């Protein structure tokens, strides 16, 4: 007979699934980029329900801080397999993105550029302890993306 799975093992399994974006974080190439697909799916289905979309984003951000903090203690500082930071914070600029392919691609590309290049002061936020450092640098990349998307839409509606 198989062994029983403890409650702690179930919780750790759930944390890994959430933190790694259903194991996309273990992909050998561009795990954070692929994890952004989760954001796009959430955006596509929940954006018509604004309050649910916003609530989902806030809850994922809080969960991201907590889980990243815990797993970071085991896996090290900002490990590549944790991708909840990318797929959660991309929801911010997606909130302001029209549901069409060109604006979606523009938002996605801008976010990935800011997240990869990390212009000031994004990189300095990575130095914050635990889950805060993991989540806040991506949140600032998302904020930069949001500002550009909103400015573009003010001058040239997408």
WOZI-V467717 format. One record per pair of residues at least 4 apart in sequence whose ideal C-beta (glycine too) atoms are under 7 Angstrom apart, sorted by the first residue. I is the first residue (numbers start at 1). GAP is how many residues later the second one is. D is the distance in Angstrom with one decimal. If there is no record, write none. Layout:
[[I GAP D] [I GAP D]]
This chain:
[[5 4 4.9] [5 5 5.8] [7 4 6.4] [8 4 6.3] [9 4 6.2] [10 4 6.4] [11 4 6.3] [12 4 6.4] [13 4 6.6] [14 4 6.4] [15 4 5.8] [15 52 5.0] [15 55 6.8] [15 56 6.5] [16 4 5.7] [17 5 5.9] [18 45 6.5] [18 49 5.9] [18 66 6.1] [19 48 4.8] [19 49 6.5] [19 52 5.4] [19 63 4.9] [19 65 5.1] [20 4 6.5] [20 5 3.5] [20 6 6.2] [20 61 5.2] [20 62 6.8] [20 63 6.2] [21 4 5.6] [21 14 3.9] [21 17 5.4] [21 62 4.3] [21 63 6.6] [21 66 5.4] [24 7 5.7] [24 10 4.8] [24 11 4.6] [24 59 6.0] [25 6 4.8] [25 10 6.5] [25 55 6.8] [25 56 3.7] [25 57 6.0] [25 58 4.2] [26 5 6.8] [26 55 5.5] [27 4 4.3] [27 7 5.6] [30 4 5.8] [31 4 6.1] [31 49 6.0] [31 50 6.8] [31 52 5.7] [32 51 5.2] [32 54 4.4] [32 83 6.9] [33 79 5.9] [35 48 3.6] [35 51 5.1] [35 52 4.6] [36 4 6.5] [36 50 5.7] [36 51 5.9] [36 54 5.3] [36 72 6.2] [37 4 6.4] [38 4 6.4] [38 49 4.1] [39 4 6.0] [39 48 4.6] [39 51 3.9] [39 52 5.5] [39 55 6.1] [40 4 6.1] [40 64 7.0] [41 4 6.5] [42 4 5.5] [42 14 6.3] [42 49 6.4] [43 4 5.2] [43 48 6.6] [43 51 4.2] [46 6 5.3] [46 7 4.2] [46 10 6.1] [47 6 5.4] [47 52 6.5] [49 4 6.1] [50 4 6.2] [51 4 6.1] [52 4 6.2] [53 4 6.6] [53 42 6.6] [54 4 6.4] [55 4 6.1] [56 4 6.1] [57 4 6.3] [57 31 6.7] [57 34 4.1] [57 35 6.8] [58 4 6.6] [59 4 6.1] [60 4 5.9] [60 24 6.9] [60 28 4.1] [61 4 6.8] [61 27 5.3] [61 74 6.5] [62 4 6.6] [63 4 5.8] [64 4 5.6] [64 20 4.2] [64 21 5.9] [64 24 5.0] [64 67 6.7] [64 71 5.0] [65 4 6.2] [65 66 3.8] [65 67 6.2] [65 70 5.2] [66 4 6.6] [66 65 6.2] [67 4 6.0] [67 17 6.5] [68 4 5.5] [68 14 5.5] [68 16 6.5] [68 17 6.7] [68 62 6.9] [68 63 3.7] [68 66 4.1] [68 67 6.2] [69 61 3.8] [69 62 3.3] [71 4 5.3] [71 11 6.1] [72 4 6.8] [72 5 6.4] [72 7 6.9] [72 58 5.6] [72 59 6.6] [72 62 6.4] [75 4 4.0] [75 6 6.8] [78 48 6.2] [78 55 6.5] [78 56 5.2] [82 52 6.2] [83 4 6.0] [84 4 5.5] [85 4 6.1] [85 49 5.2] [85 50 5.0] [85 53 4.2] [86 4 6.2] [86 29 6.5] [86 52 5.8] [89 49 4.1] [89 50 4.8] [89 52 6.9] [89 53 4.0] [90 4 5.9] [90 21 5.3] [90 52 6.1] [91 4 6.5] [92 50 4.1] [92 51 6.7] [92 54 5.5] [93 4 6.2] [93 14 5.0] [93 18 6.0] [93 49 5.5] [93 52 4.1] [93 53 4.3] [93 56 5.4] [94 13 6.1] [96 50 5.8] [96 53 5.3] [96 54 5.6] [97 6 4.9] [97 7 6.0] [97 10 4.5] [97 52 6.1] [98 5 4.7] [98 60 5.3] [100 4 6.7] [101 4 6.1] [102 4 6.3] [102 56 6.7] [103 4 6.2] [103 55 4.0] [104 4 6.2] [105 4 6.1] [106 4 6.2] [107 4 6.2] [107 38 6.2] [107 42 5.6] [108 4 6.4] [109 4 6.3] [110 4 6.4] [110 35 4.5] [110 38 5.8] [111 4 6.0] [111 30 6.1] [111 31 6.2] [111 34 4.4] [112 4 6.0] [113 4 5.8] [114 5 6.8] [114 8 6.8] [114 27 3.7] [114 30 4.8] [114 31 5.8] [115 23 5.9] [115 26 4.4] [118 4 4.2] [118 5 4.3] [118 19 6.7] [121 4 6.5] [122 15 5.1] [122 18 4.9] [122 19 5.7] [125 8 6.5] [125 11 4.5] [125 12 4.1] [125 15 5.9] [126 7 5.2] [126 11 4.7] [127 6 6.1] [128 4 4.3] [128 5 3.8] [128 8 6.0] [129 4 6.1] [131 4 5.8] [132 4 5.5] [133 4 6.9] [135 4 6.1] [136 4 6.5] [137 4 6.7] [138 4 6.3] [139 4 6.4] [140 4 6.5] [141 4 6.5] [142 4 6.2] [143 4 6.5] [144 4 6.7] [145 4 6.2] [146 4 6.1] [147 4 6.2] [148 4 6.2] [149 4 6.4] [150 4 6.5] [151 4 6.7] [152 4 5.8] [152 6 6.4] [153 4 5.6] [153 5 5.5]]
